[in-house]
C-alpha cells in the first residue's frame, strides 16, 4: 500500500500562471521525490498601473512517501 502526502505551496511569476505553477513544481522537486501531481487551487494577480505585474498560484503537490527498508527499522535484525 502506498501513502500519498499533499503539501500546499505558493508561487509567483511575471510571465503567467503556467510559469508560476512550473516554478512551484521545480522548487518542490529539489527536496521531494515521487511527485505525482500538482493541483492549482487558487489564482491571483497583482496589478500595477492597470496591468498585471505578478501572477500567483496556490497549489497542492502530491507525492508518494517512500517506505523504510525493513532492515533499517529500530530493533530490526
Secondary structure, 3 states (H helix, E strand, C coil): CCEEEEEEEEEEECCCHHHHHHHHHHHHHCCCCCEEEEEEEEEEEEEECCEEEEEEEEEEEEEEECCCCHHHCCCCC
